[in-house]
Amino acid sequence: MEFSDRVLKCSDCGAEFVFTAGEQLFFHDKQFKNEPKHCKLCKAKRVRGGARVRPETRTNCSQCGAETTVPFKPTQGRPVLCRSCFQQAQGKPSPAHETAAEPLAMPEQS
């Protein structure tokens, strides 16, 4: 099978990079199904553990109403807490731990 160099676009930075015939042969030999999605620089950053950019969303705390930012997109119907309200909620024991269940008594056998 003949391979020729192809130009692909990096999904991280948008730069174009060359997917060489040799790389395509390697992918074919290893039976990889997908083409590379990242240029060499972005791939190196991922391997090193470069910081990932999280989208910050501005919203209001469901408990106290203060304006806050969160590293995710809030979904409708779920409460969003500011840092202080979240930490207060984490400090409380969960309701399952507050009341201990009574052990069931086994009927006496005669």
Secondary structure as GFF3:
##gff-version 3
##sequence-region A 1 110
A	DSSP	beta_strand	6	9	.	.	.	ID=ss1
A	DSSP	beta_strand	16	19	.	.	.	ID=ss2
A	DSSP	alpha_helix	21	29	.	.	.	ID=ss3
A	DSSP	alpha_helix	40	48	.	.	.	ID=ss4
A	DSSP	beta_strand	57	60	.	.	.	ID=ss5
A	DSSP	beta_strand	67	70	.	.	.	ID=ss6
A	DSSP	alpha_helix	83	91	.	.	.	ID=ss7
A	DSSP	alpha_helix	95	98	.	.	.	ID=ss8
###
